[in-house]
Amino acid sequence: PHPGHKIYPYLLRNQKIQEVNQVWSTDITYIRMRHEWLYLVAIMDWMSRFILSFKLSTTLEVDFCIRALKRALAIGTPQDL
């Protein structure tokens, strides 16, 4: 890695994922359209691999991520939250 890039520890290294709602993850991906980009955020439960929520946006403003998180929290709650 580049010397200026911080390396963060992998906090789940020794975790055994054994239950639904034990660990959630989120990611954003870029989708190229003909004349613009769309941004897709998804929140997934690691045990079930179920997509709890997703949202599309034409910008990377935080609002669509917050809406996706609120929708996921309406379905379930990760442990230790």
N, C-alpha and C positions, 0 to 999 in steps of 0.2 A: 504493500500500500504506500501511497504518497506520504512522506514524512509529516505533512501538514494535516493529514486526515486522522481524526481520533478513532481508536479502536475501542469499541464497547464490548464488555463481557457478555457472553451468551448465558443468560440467566436460567435457561431451561435445560442446561446440559445434563444434569443428574436427576431431572424430574421424570417420573413415570406418569404418563398421561393415562388415567384409568377411568375417568368419569366425564360425562358431558358437563359443560360449563366450568371445567377445571382451568382450561386455557383457551383464550380467544386470540385470534390474530387479525390484523388488518393490513391491507396493501392498496396501493393506488397504481393503476396502469393507464397508459396513454393509448388512445385508439385514434388512428389517423383516418380522417374522413376525407372526402374529396377536396374541400376547401377550408377545413378547420380540424382542430383536435378535440376529442372528447376525453374526459377523465372519468374513470370508473374506480370507485372505492368499494371494497367488499370487506365484510366482517365475517369471519369463519370460526366455528367451534372446532378445535383440533381433534377431539375424540370422534365426533360423529362426521366431521368434514362437511357439516351442514352450513350453508351460507345463511347466516342470520339476517343479513341486511346488505343491500347494495344501493348505490345511487350513482347517477351520471350527472356530469356538469360540463359546461363549456368553458369554465374557468377553474383555476386551482384555489379559489377562495375557500376558506375553512368551512363555510356554511354547509356545503353538501356533505362533508365528513361528519359534522355535528348531527345533521339530520339522520345519517346512516347509523350513527352510534345510538341516538335516542330510539330509533326504531328497533335496533337489536336489543337494547335494554328493556323494551316493552315485551320482548319474547322471552328473555331469560336474563340471568345475572351471573357473571363469572364469579367464581369463588374468590374470597378475600377482597371483595370490592367494598 
